[in-house]
Amino acid sequence: MPGKRLVVHGNNKSDEELAAAVDARAAYVVLDSVEELERARAAGVERMLIRITPGIDADTHESIRTGHVGSKFGVAPDEAARLAPYVDGLHVHVGSQLLALDAARETIAWLNRFLDESGWTPQVVDLGGGLGVPTMPGEHAPSIEEFVDVLVGGLAASAQVILEPGRSLVGHAGVTLYRVGSVKRSGGRTWVAVDGGISDNARPQLYDACYTAAIATRMGAATTGTYGVAGKHCESGDVLIESVELADPRRGDLLAVPATGAYTLAMASNYNAMPRPAAVLVANGEVHVIRRRETLDDVLAAEI
């Protein structure tokens, strides 16, 4: 990825990270506080944006709202206006996994008012990302065209516009495959236990994310009942899917969970000393391992 395609973020960037952005010739560094301006200058950063916190409560999980009052991200509008002479433009992002257009409309309306009242004419406006990806049957999200039309079409400023689509590009590209280990009844509920869990997908626990699944070993087979899908870790909260219709799951089956292309492997950890899974690229009938499966030796390699 060429440096000119990179926008460097972070609410607590180290001096080393600022220097790395310069070395990578990143297009812009997004300042997240007033004090960061001088540190960025000292590191040799020439092109900067300032992140504004507009005070918008996006309709998404509270842990992935980022533009509300009291957010750890960005600066207040009056502080951003004071920094305007020293930066190339501004950045605003109010939240992730947005499944409606309301937050985008509210953001653009707020931004237009702010620029009009402050008299600031930025060269660059980075509108962040946020477009959500449906992960359950019956769930819907705006199309890319609808989302972009609200953002770009509604922006009054004549500026270079940067968008950070992220999840919406790759979310549906990923499918996680688990191996079923056990199927058992417990208190009137049937659990399907798999060889992963919170270590490879923490989103159900962190963000109440909901997923569906299918028995990949028998795709197309009629479902036989309702099951919960549990991970193998040491707490009752390690549940990937609370309830899903499956086709007679059995030990050894492969369970496929779609729409895991964003914020799953990137958030994976070695929780409970669990090695992280492999990543496989499948395209045009060909299969390529692009990240090998970790071993227990990998997990313990840093131990002294």
C-alpha positions in Angstrom: 0.0 0.0 0.0 1.6 3.3 -1.1 2.1 5.9 1.6 -0.1 8.4 -0.3 -3.1 6.1 0.4 -2.5 6.1 4.2 -4.2 8.2 6.8 -2.6 7.7 10.3 -5.0 7.7 13.3 -4.7 7.0 17.0 -5.8 8.8 20.2 -2.4 8.3 21.8 0.2 8.2 19.0 3.8 7.8 20.3 6.6 9.9 18.9 7.9 6.7 17.3 4.6 6.2 15.5 4.6 9.8 14.3 8.1 9.3 12.9 7.0 6.0 11.3 4.2 8.0 9.5 6.8 10.3 8.1 9.0 7.5 7.0 6.0 5.8 5.3 5.2 9.1 3.5 1.7 8.8 4.8 -0.8 11.2 3.1 -2.0 12.6 6.4 -1.6 12.3 10.1 -4.9 12.9 12.0 -4.2 14.9 15.2 -6.3 13.7 18.1 -5.4 16.3 20.6 -4.1 19.9 20.7 -0.8 18.9 22.3 -0.1 16.5 19.4 0.4 19.4 16.9 3.9 20.3 18.3 4.9 16.6 18.6 3.9 16.0 15.0 5.8 19.0 13.8 8.9 17.9 15.7 8.6 14.4 14.1 8.6 16.1 10.6 4.9 15.6 9.8 3.9 18.1 7.2 0.3 17.2 6.2 -2.2 17.0 9.1 -5.9 16.9 9.8 -7.6 17.5 13.1 -10.3 15.1 14.4 -13.4 16.9 15.6 -15.9 15.4 18.1 -19.3 16.7 17.0 -21.4 15.4 19.9 -23.5 13.0 17.8 -24.8 9.8 19.4 -24.7 7.3 16.4 -27.3 4.5 16.4 -24.8 1.7 17.1 -23.4 -0.1 20.1 -22.0 2.3 22.7 -18.5 0.7 22.5 -18.2 1.7 18.8 -19.7 5.2 19.0 -16.9 7.6 18.6 -18.3 11.1 18.0 -20.4 11.6 21.2 -19.8 14.1 23.9 -17.1 12.7 26.2 -15.6 10.5 23.5 -11.9 9.6 23.9 -11.4 10.6 20.3 -10.9 14.0 18.8 -11.1 17.6 20.1 -14.0 20.0 20.8 -15.2 22.1 17.8 -13.8 25.3 19.3 -10.3 23.7 19.7 -10.5 22.4 16.2 -11.3 25.9 14.9 -8.2 27.3 16.7 -6.0 24.8 15.0 -7.4 25.4 11.6 -4.5 27.7 10.4 -2.0 24.9 11.2 -3.7 21.9 9.5 -4.8 20.9 6.0 -8.3 19.9 7.0 -10.5 18.0 9.4 -11.6 14.5 10.2 -15.0 13.4 11.6 -16.2 9.8 12.3 -19.2 9.2 14.6 -19.3 5.4 14.8 -19.0 2.0 13.2 -21.4 -0.6 12.0 -24.0 2.0 11.0 -27.1 0.2 9.5 -29.0 3.3 8.7 -28.4 6.7 7.1 -29.5 8.9 10.0 -26.1 9.4 11.6 -24.5 10.2 8.2 -27.2 12.9 7.5 -26.8 14.3 11.0 -23.0 14.4 10.7 -23.1 16.3 7.4 -25.7 18.8 8.6 -23.6 19.5 11.7 -20.4 19.8 9.7 -22.0 22.2 7.2 -23.1 24.4 10.1 -19.7 24.2 11.9 -17.8 25.3 8.8 -20.3 28.1 8.0 -20.2 29.5 11.5 -16.4 29.1 12.0 -15.6 30.5 8.5 -13.1 27.7 8.0 -12.5 26.5 4.4 -10.6 23.3 4.8 -8.6 21.8 1.9 -9.4 18.3 3.0 -12.4 16.7 4.7 -12.1 13.2 5.8 -15.5 11.8 6.6 -14.3 8.5 8.1 -16.2 5.3 7.6 -18.9 3.6 9.5 -21.1 1.9 6.9 -22.3 -1.4 8.5 -22.5 -4.9 7.2 -25.5 -7.2 7.7 -24.5 -10.3 9.6 -27.9 -11.9 10.2 -30.7 -12.9 7.8 -33.3 -10.1 7.5 -30.7 -7.4 8.5 -30.2 -4.6 6.1 -27.7 -1.8 5.5 -27.6 1.1 3.1 -25.8 0.5 -0.2 -22.4 2.0 -0.7 -24.0 4.4 -3.3 -26.7 5.5 -0.8 -24.1 6.1 2.0 -21.7 8.0 -0.2 -24.5 10.1 -1.7 -25.5 11.3 1.7 -22.0 12.1 2.7 -20.5 13.6 -0.4 -23.7 14.9 -2.0 -24.7 16.7 1.2 -21.3 18.3 2.0 -21.3 22.0 1.3 -17.6 22.5 1.4 -15.5 22.5 -1.8 -12.7 20.3 -0.6 -10.9 17.0 -1.3 -13.0 14.3 0.3 -11.5 11.2 1.9 -13.6 8.2 2.9 -12.5 5.2 4.9 -14.9 2.4 3.9 -13.1 -0.5 5.7 -15.7 -3.0 7.0 -18.1 -2.4 4.1 -15.5 -3.6 1.6 -14.3 -6.7 3.4 -17.0 -7.8 5.9 -18.8 -10.2 3.6 -15.6 -11.4 2.1 -14.7 -13.5 5.2 -16.1 -16.8 6.4 -14.9 -18.4 9.6 -14.8 -22.2 9.7 -14.9 -24.1 13.0 -14.7 -27.8 13.8 -17.5 -29.1 16.0 -16.2 -30.8 19.1 -19.4 -31.8 21.0 -23.1 -31.5 20.8 -25.0 -31.8 24.1 -28.2 -30.9 26.0 -28.1 -28.7 29.0 -31.2 -27.5 30.9 -33.4 -27.8 27.8 -30.9 -26.1 25.5 -28.6 -27.8 23.0 -25.1 -26.6 22.7 -22.7 -27.0 19.8 -19.1 -26.5 21.0 -16.5 -25.5 18.5 -12.7 -25.2 18.4 -12.6 -21.4 18.8 -14.5 -18.7 20.5 -13.7 -15.4 22.2 -10.1 -15.7 21.2 -10.8 -15.5 17.4 -14.0 -13.5 17.5 -14.6 -11.2 20.6 -17.3 -9.1 18.9 -20.3 -11.0 20.3 -19.0 -10.3 23.8 -17.7 -6.8 23.2 -20.4 -5.4 20.9 -23.4 -7.8 21.2 -22.7 -8.7 17.6 -25.0 -11.4 16.2 -24.1 -14.0 13.6 -25.7 -16.8 11.8 -24.1 -20.2 10.8 -24.5 -23.3 8.7 -23.1 -26.8 8.7 -20.6 -26.5 5.9 -20.3 -30.3 5.7 -23.9 -30.6 4.6 -24.8 -27.3 2.9 -28.4 -27.3 1.8 -29.6 -29.9 4.2 -32.8 -29.2 6.1 -32.4 -27.8 9.6 -33.3 -30.1 12.5 -33.4 -27.8 15.4 -32.3 -24.7 17.3 -28.8 -24.6 18.8 -26.5 -22.3 20.7 -22.9 -22.2 19.5 -20.3 -22.0 22.2 -16.5 -21.5 22.2 -14.1 -23.7 24.2 -12.9 -21.1 26.7 -13.2 -21.0 30.4 -16.3 -18.8 31.0 -20.0 -19.1 30.3 -19.9 -15.8 28.3 -17.9 -17.5 25.6 -20.9 -17.8 23.3 -20.5 -17.1 19.6 -24.2 -17.5 18.6 -27.1 -17.5 21.1 -29.6 -19.3 18.8 -29.4 -20.6 15.2 -31.1 -23.2 13.2 -28.7 -26.0 12.1 -28.8 -29.2 10.2 -28.2 -32.0 12.7 -24.7 -30.9 13.9 -22.3 -33.7 14.8 -18.8 -34.0 16.2 -16.3 -33.4 13.3 -18.6 -31.2 11.2 -17.4 -27.9 9.9 -19.5 -25.0 11.0 -19.4 -21.9 8.7 -20.0 -18.4 10.2 -20.3 -15.8 7.4 -19.6 -12.0 7.4 -16.5 -12.3 9.5 -14.2 -10.5 7.1 -13.9 -7.4 9.3 -12.7 -7.0 12.9 -12.4 -10.8 13.7 -8.9 -12.0 12.8 -7.6 -8.5 13.3 -8.9 -8.6 16.9 -8.0 -12.2 17.6 -5.8 -12.9 20.6 -4.0 -15.7 22.4 -6.5 -15.7 25.2 -6.2 -18.8 27.3 -2.9 -19.5 25.4 -5.0 -20.3 22.3 -3.1 -20.3 19.0 -4.8 -18.1 16.4 -6.3 -19.7 13.3 -4.9 -19.7 9.7 -6.2 -17.4 7.0 -7.0 -18.9 3.6 -7.7 -17.0 0.4 -10.2 -18.7 -1.9 -10.6 -17.2 -5.4 -11.4 -18.6 -8.9 -11.3 -22.2 -7.7 -7.9 -21.8 -6.1 -6.8 -21.9 -2.5 -3.9 -20.1 -0.9 -2.8 -20.0 2.8 -2.0 -16.4 3.4 -1.5 -16.7 7.2 -0.4 -20.0 8.7 -2.0 -21.4 11.8 -0.2 -20.6 15.0 1.3 -23.3 17.1 1.6 -23.5 20.9 5.4 -22.9 20.4 4.4 -19.6 18.7 2.3 -18.6 21.6 5.1 -19.4 24.1 8.0 -17.9 22.0 8.2 -14.7 24.0 8.4 -16.5 27.4 11.8 -16.1 29.1 
